[in-house]
Amino acid sequence: MARNKSRVVGIDHISIRVSDYEKSKAFYAKLFSFLGFELSDDYGTTIGWTNGRTRYWIAPAEGRKTHRIGDVGFHHYAFELRNRKDVDALQAFLEKERVRIVDPAAEYYDDYYAVFFLDPDGLKLEGMKYGERLARKSLKKKG
């Protein structure tokens, strides 16, 4: 008997709650402008940005308004960048904006280059590039 299997083709969006909506809105507006996202929709108390493939939404938190890395739930969100130079450019942007960098741009796993930073509520975000060295090696073999 054949089974009908649903196939996930990607992650459409993430929606997070923030303690200070205006502060987070300003933070994410600058970050997403730098990362090439555009405003998707602004409903007054919910706002989202998109790069055409992924959407990122924020809205005010209700109830508990603190986050600690390691709690059950959200650990971090990674933005895949085009190359390692983009990771370095993101770090320079973060430094200029005085964003807290928790792990500076470096190779954290084999051929995995990333910078980790925090949003205004301490939610951990990441800009990363995986497989760049492997791709260059593969191109050299073909050429």
ZITA-V639046 format. One record per residue. N is the residue number from 1. RES is the residue in one small letter. D_LAST is the distance of its C-alpha to the last C-alpha in Angstrom with 2 decimals. Layout:
# ZITA-V639046
n=N res=RES d_last=D_LAST
n=N res=RES d_last=D_LAST
This chain:
# ZITA-V639046
n=1 res=m d_last=47.66
n=2 res=a d_last=44.57
n=3 res=r d_last=44.15
n=4 res=n d_last=43.08
n=5 res=k d_last=40.36
n=6 res=s d_last=39.60
n=7 res=r d_last=35.96
n=8 res=v d_last=35.08
n=9 res=v d_last=32.26
n=10 res=g d_last=32.29
n=11 res=i d_last=34.78
n=12 res=d d_last=36.62
n=13 res=h d_last=38.60
n=14 res=i d_last=40.30
n=15 res=s d_last=43.80
n=16 res=i d_last=45.28
n=17 res=r d_last=48.76
n=18 res=v d_last=49.44
n=19 res=s d_last=52.58
n=20 res=d d_last=52.66
n=21 res=y d_last=51.33
n=22 res=e d_last=51.48
n=23 res=k d_last=49.80
n=24 res=s d_last=46.98
n=25 res=k d_last=46.66
n=26 res=a d_last=46.17
n=27 res=f d_last=43.66
n=28 res=y d_last=41.52
n=29 res=a d_last=41.84
n=30 res=k d_last=40.29
n=31 res=l d_last=37.61
n=32 res=f d_last=36.59
n=33 res=s d_last=36.67
n=34 res=f d_last=34.19
n=35 res=l d_last=31.96
n=36 res=g d_last=32.06
n=37 res=f d_last=34.68
n=38 res=e d_last=37.60
n=39 res=l d_last=41.16
n=40 res=s d_last=41.57
n=41 res=d d_last=45.33
n=42 res=d d_last=48.16
n=43 res=y d_last=51.29
n=44 res=g d_last=53.20
n=45 res=t d_last=53.00
n=46 res=t d_last=49.55
n=47 res=i d_last=46.45
n=48 res=g d_last=42.85
n=49 res=w d_last=39.52
n=50 res=t d_last=36.43
n=51 res=n d_last=32.82
n=52 res=g d_last=32.91
n=53 res=r d_last=31.86
n=54 res=t d_last=33.98
n=55 res=r d_last=37.55
n=56 res=y d_last=39.32
n=57 res=w d_last=43.14
n=58 res=i d_last=45.84
n=59 res=a d_last=49.62
n=60 res=p d_last=52.57
n=61 res=a d_last=53.34
n=62 res=e d_last=56.60
n=63 res=g d_last=58.39
n=64 res=r d_last=56.60
n=65 res=k d_last=54.61
n=66 res=t d_last=52.75
n=67 res=h d_last=49.49
n=68 res=r d_last=48.56
n=69 res=i d_last=45.15
n=70 res=g d_last=45.81
n=71 res=d d_last=48.39
n=72 res=v d_last=48.00
n=73 res=g d_last=45.74
n=74 res=f d_last=42.99
n=75 res=h d_last=40.98
n=76 res=h d_last=38.12
n=77 res=y d_last=35.92
n=78 res=a d_last=32.21
n=79 res=f d_last=30.41
n=80 res=e d_last=26.65
n=81 res=l d_last=25.04
n=82 res=r d_last=21.67
n=83 res=n d_last=20.55
n=84 res=r d_last=22.19
n=85 res=k d_last=23.25
n=86 res=d d_last=25.28
n=87 res=v d_last=26.94
n=88 res=d d_last=27.92
n=89 res=a d_last=29.19
n=90 res=l d_last=31.22
n=91 res=q d_last=32.75
n=92 res=a d_last=33.74
n=93 res=f d_last=35.31
n=94 res=l d_last=37.16
n=95 res=e d_last=38.48
n=96 res=k d_last=39.68
n=97 res=e d_last=41.43
n=98 res=r d_last=42.90
n=99 res=v d_last=41.55
n=100 res=r d_last=41.99
n=101 res=i d_last=38.73
n=102 res=v d_last=39.30
n=103 res=d d_last=35.96
n=104 res=p d_last=33.88
n=105 res=a d_last=30.13
n=106 res=a d_last=28.59
n=107 res=e d_last=26.50
n=108 res=y d_last=29.10
n=109 res=y d_last=27.17
n=110 res=d d_last=23.88
n=111 res=d d_last=21.24
n=112 res=y d_last=24.15
n=113 res=y d_last=25.10
n=114 res=a d_last=28.38
n=115 res=v d_last=31.59
n=116 res=f d_last=34.87
n=117 res=f d_last=37.87
n=118 res=l d_last=41.21
n=119 res=d d_last=42.77
n=120 res=p d_last=46.44
n=121 res=d d_last=47.70
n=122 res=g d_last=45.49
n=123 res=l d_last=43.11
n=124 res=k d_last=39.84
n=125 res=l d_last=36.74
n=126 res=e d_last=33.13
n=127 res=g d_last=30.06
n=128 res=m d_last=26.95
n=129 res=k d_last=23.20
n=130 res=y d_last=21.88
n=131 res=g d_last=18.43
n=132 res=e d_last=16.61
n=133 res=r d_last=15.49
n=134 res=l d_last=14.43
n=135 res=a d_last=12.40
n=136 res=r d_last=10.55
n=137 res=k d_last=10.09
n=138 res=s d_last=8.88
n=139 res=l d_last=6.20
n=140 res=k d_last=5.15
n=141 res=k d_last=5.61
n=142 res=k d_last=3.82
n=143 res=g d_last=0.00
